[in-house]
Each structure stands twice: as C-alpha cells, then as structure tokens.
C-alpha cells in the first residue's frame, strides 16, 4: 500500500495512480478497479479517489463509459500534436503504421522473448478467445494480446508508438465490429495462434509474415474502398 502525505490528497492520488498506469499495471483499454478497491490501495477515502479519477479523466488519461466503468484511455497527457494527427487520419492509415510497428515487433519478439513473455502472450491469447461474444471485450483482449507481443520485442520505441495509436485504433475497431455484427471466428483465432507459435519457435520471418498478412486483411476489411 502506498501512503499519501501532506495536503491535496486528490492531486497526489491522481499522480500516484498515473504512475502505476504508466508502469504498465493497467494497460490502455483496461478497466480500472472500482473506487472501493482503489481507495485503500492509495490510503485515501472514496471521495478523494473519485476526484483523482475525475482529474485523470479531464487530462485524457482515463475515460468513463456509462454503465461499464472507468478505462485507461492514454498513457500521457491528452491532445498532443501527435494525438491530433491520429484523430484526423483515416483508420487505414493507423493500420498501415501498425504494419510497420507490429510486423517488426513480432519478428523481434521471436528472437528476444523470454519464457515469461511467451507465457503472458499465450495467456492473453486464451483470454482473447473467450471474449468473442462482445465487441468491446474482444477489442480490449485483442489490443492486450498485440501489446504483449510488442512488449516481448523489448523495444521501448515500438511500445511507445503502439500505445500512442491504441486509443484511436480501439474505438474504430469497436465500431467496425458492431457494424459487421461479427466478433471473431475460428479462422481469426487460428491466425493469432499461428503468430504465437511462430514466436514460440523463434521463427522471426514467419512471425513477421503472419502478422503482416493479418493486418493487411484487417485493413482491407475496414476500408470500404477495397
């Protein structure tokens, strides 16, 4: 438990919560625990924790979804110039950037992944497979899965780029899945499983190729002109 001292408890709680979010405890897209759980973690009351969450929501770090809870939206202060660029571009441009980032990350993960990395990736794949009945759940699980692969690349620049695009991509994918009315099928799951096995086998070329093929297919499905 992290004790908070001095005054402005809400300000201090907000900064400590932000630090833990940025450390990776709650990745982008993750739902935060409720106030009754968070408040004892920071040794503050529920009203103070509620104000801390409100502050981070105002700064673009958190977002409250009615009836669902509070989710991590960003790791940094909202609306930098880079954020504004990402808001303007078409989702296919973001997917094109993912091709470069995640293709390389998958290849590096196949070379650099640790046993712990591999266990985490496999666990996230299992969670993704159980989240196919709801668009929000599937996209959150999918983004977590792909992020763990980028983490396994052990390249902080690639991870930072992925995290900067994640909110924009997440919202677009949820909208796409809801319109399509399809939240993942066996073929889609098998594609992701193949990527995991390529990483497990330390086959960097196959991991890169499979990731690239998957993202090209996704880009085509999200672009009505294709």
C-alpha positions as CSV (number, residue, x, y, z in Angstrom):
1,X,0.0,0.0,0.0
2,X,1.3,3.5,-0.9
3,X,0.7,6.1,1.8
4,X,-0.1,9.6,0.8
5,X,1.2,12.5,2.9
6,X,0.7,16.3,3.1
7,X,-2.3,18.1,1.6
8,X,-4.1,17.9,-1.8
9,X,-4.8,14.2,-1.4
10,X,-6.7,14.0,-4.7
11,X,-3.8,15.6,-6.6
12,X,-1.3,13.2,-5.0
13,X,-3.6,10.2,-5.6
14,X,-4.0,11.2,-9.2
15,X,-0.2,11.3,-9.7
16,X,0.3,8.0,-8.0
17,X,-2.4,6.4,-10.0
18,X,-1.0,7.8,-13.2
19,X,2.5,6.5,-12.3
20,X,1.1,3.0,-11.8
21,X,-0.8,3.2,-15.1
22,X,2.3,4.3,-16.9
23,X,4.3,1.5,-15.3
24,X,2.0,-1.0,-17.2
25,X,-0.1,-2.1,-14.3
26,X,-3.2,-1.2,-16.2
27,X,-2.6,-1.1,-20.0
28,X,-4.5,1.0,-22.4
29,X,-8.1,-0.3,-22.8
30,X,-8.0,-1.9,-19.3
31,X,-10.9,-1.3,-16.9
32,X,-9.8,0.1,-13.6
33,X,-10.9,-1.5,-10.3
34,X,-13.7,0.3,-8.6
35,X,-13.3,3.2,-6.2
36,X,-13.8,0.9,-3.2
37,X,-10.8,-1.2,-4.4
38,X,-8.6,1.7,-5.4
39,X,-9.1,3.9,-2.4
40,X,-7.4,1.5,0.1
41,X,-4.6,0.9,-2.3
42,X,-3.7,4.6,-2.0
43,X,-4.8,5.0,1.6
44,X,-7.5,7.6,0.8
45,X,-11.2,7.8,1.0
46,X,-13.6,7.0,-1.8
47,X,-14.4,10.7,-2.4
48,X,-10.7,11.5,-2.8
49,X,-10.2,8.6,-5.2
50,X,-13.3,9.7,-7.2
51,X,-11.8,13.2,-7.5
52,X,-8.4,11.7,-8.6
53,X,-10.1,9.7,-11.3
54,X,-12.0,12.8,-12.4
55,X,-8.8,14.7,-12.7
56,X,-7.2,12.0,-14.9
57,X,-10.3,11.8,-17.0
58,X,-10.1,15.5,-17.6
59,X,-6.4,15.1,-18.6
60,X,-7.3,12.4,-21.1
61,X,-5.7,9.5,-19.2
62,X,-9.0,7.8,-18.2
63,X,-12.4,7.7,-19.8
64,X,-15.7,6.8,-18.0
65,X,-18.1,4.7,-20.0
66,X,-21.7,4.8,-18.7
67,X,-22.7,1.5,-17.3
68,X,-19.3,-0.1,-17.9
69,X,-16.8,1.7,-15.6
70,X,-13.5,3.6,-15.9
71,X,-11.0,2.6,-18.6
72,X,-7.4,3.6,-19.4
73,X,-7.5,5.8,-22.5
74,X,-3.9,7.1,-22.8
75,X,-0.6,6.9,-21.0
76,X,0.2,10.6,-21.5
77,X,-1.5,13.9,-21.3
78,X,-4.2,14.2,-23.9
79,X,-4.1,16.0,-27.2
80,X,-0.5,16.5,-28.1
81,X,0.1,17.4,-31.7
82,X,0.7,13.7,-32.3
83,X,-2.7,12.9,-30.8
84,X,-4.4,15.4,-33.1
85,X,-2.8,13.9,-36.1
86,X,-4.0,10.5,-35.2
87,X,-7.5,11.8,-34.7
88,X,-7.6,13.2,-38.2
89,X,-6.2,10.3,-40.2
90,X,-8.3,7.5,-41.5
91,X,-8.2,4.3,-39.6
92,X,-6.5,2.6,-42.5
93,X,-3.5,4.9,-42.1
94,X,-3.2,3.8,-38.5
95,X,-3.3,0.2,-39.7
96,X,-0.6,0.9,-42.1
97,X,1.5,2.2,-39.2
98,X,0.7,-1.0,-37.3
99,X,2.1,-3.0,-40.2
100,X,5.5,-1.4,-39.6
101,X,5.4,-1.5,-35.9
102,X,3.8,-4.8,-35.2
103,X,5.4,-6.7,-38.0
104,X,8.8,-5.7,-36.7
105,X,7.8,-6.2,-33.1
106,X,6.6,-9.8,-33.9
107,X,10.0,-10.6,-35.6
108,X,11.9,-9.1,-32.6
109,X,9.7,-11.0,-30.1
110,X,10.5,-14.3,-31.8
111,X,14.2,-13.5,-31.3
112,X,14.1,-11.8,-27.8
113,X,11.1,-13.2,-26.0
114,X,11.6,-14.7,-22.6
115,X,9.7,-17.7,-21.2
116,X,7.7,-15.3,-19.1
117,X,6.9,-13.2,-22.2
118,X,5.7,-16.3,-24.0
119,X,3.5,-17.4,-21.1
120,X,1.9,-14.0,-21.0
121,X,1.3,-13.9,-24.7
122,X,-0.3,-17.4,-24.6
123,X,-2.5,-16.4,-21.6
124,X,-3.6,-13.3,-23.4
125,X,-4.5,-15.4,-26.5
126,X,-6.7,-17.6,-24.3
127,X,-8.4,-14.5,-22.9
128,X,-8.9,-13.2,-26.4
129,X,-10.6,-16.5,-27.4
130,X,-13.1,-16.2,-24.6
131,X,-14.1,-12.7,-25.4
132,X,-15.7,-13.2,-28.8
133,X,-19.3,-12.5,-27.9
134,X,-18.9,-8.8,-27.3
135,X,-17.2,-6.2,-29.5
136,X,-15.7,-4.2,-26.6
137,X,-14.4,-7.3,-24.8
138,X,-12.9,-8.7,-27.9
139,X,-11.2,-5.5,-28.9
140,X,-9.8,-4.9,-25.4
141,X,-8.5,-8.5,-25.4
142,X,-7.1,-8.2,-28.9
143,X,-5.3,-5.0,-28.1
144,X,-3.8,-6.5,-25.0
145,X,-2.7,-9.5,-26.9
146,X,-0.9,-7.4,-29.6
147,X,0.6,-5.2,-26.9
148,X,2.1,-8.1,-25.1
149,X,3.9,-9.1,-28.3
150,X,5.3,-5.6,-28.7
151,X,6.4,-5.8,-25.0
152,X,8.2,-9.0,-25.9
153,X,10.1,-7.2,-28.6
154,X,11.9,-5.4,-25.7
155,X,12.0,-2.2,-27.8
156,X,10.7,0.8,-25.9
157,X,10.2,2.9,-29.0
158,X,8.0,0.4,-30.7
159,X,6.0,0.1,-27.5
160,X,5.6,3.8,-27.2
161,X,4.4,4.1,-30.8
162,X,1.9,1.3,-30.3
163,X,0.5,2.9,-27.1
164,X,0.1,6.2,-28.8
165,X,-2.1,4.7,-31.5
166,X,-4.1,2.3,-29.3
167,X,-7.0,4.6,-28.3
168,X,-7.7,5.7,-31.9
169,X,-7.5,2.1,-33.2
170,X,-9.5,0.7,-30.4
171,X,-12.6,2.9,-30.9
172,X,-12.5,2.3,-34.7
173,X,-12.3,-1.4,-34.3
174,X,-15.2,-1.5,-31.9
175,X,-17.4,0.5,-34.3
176,X,-16.3,-1.8,-37.2
177,X,-17.2,-5.0,-35.3
178,X,-20.6,-3.7,-34.2
179,X,-21.5,-2.7,-37.7
180,X,-20.3,-6.1,-39.0
181,X,-22.1,-8.0,-36.3
182,X,-19.2,-10.4,-36.1
183,X,-16.9,-10.6,-33.1
184,X,-14.3,-13.1,-34.2
185,X,-14.3,-16.6,-35.6
186,X,-12.2,-19.7,-35.5
187,X,-10.1,-18.6,-38.5
188,X,-9.3,-15.3,-36.9
189,X,-8.3,-17.1,-33.6
190,X,-6.2,-19.6,-35.5
191,X,-4.3,-16.8,-37.3
192,X,-3.4,-15.3,-33.9
193,X,-2.4,-18.7,-32.6
194,X,-0.1,-19.2,-35.6
195,X,1.7,-16.0,-34.7
196,X,2.2,-17.2,-31.2
197,X,3.6,-20.5,-32.3
198,X,6.0,-18.7,-34.7
199,X,7.2,-16.6,-31.8
200,X,7.5,-19.7,-29.6
201,X,9.6,-21.4,-32.3
202,X,11.8,-18.3,-32.6
203,X,10.9,-18.1,-36.3
204,X,11.2,-14.4,-36.8
205,X,10.4,-14.4,-40.6
206,X,7.2,-16.4,-40.1
207,X,6.1,-14.2,-37.2
208,X,6.6,-11.1,-39.3
209,X,4.9,-12.5,-42.3
210,X,1.9,-13.8,-40.4
211,X,1.4,-10.5,-38.5
212,X,1.7,-8.5,-41.8
213,X,-0.8,-10.8,-43.6
214,X,-3.3,-10.5,-40.7
215,X,-3.0,-6.7,-40.6
216,X,-3.4,-6.4,-44.4
217,X,-6.5,-8.4,-44.2
218,X,-7.8,-6.3,-41.3
219,X,-7.1,-3.1,-43.2
220,X,-8.9,-4.4,-46.3
221,X,-12.0,-5.3,-44.2
222,X,-12.1,-1.9,-42.5
223,X,-11.7,0.1,-45.8
224,X,-14.9,0.2,-47.8
225,X,-13.0,1.1,-50.9
226,X,-11.2,-2.3,-51.0
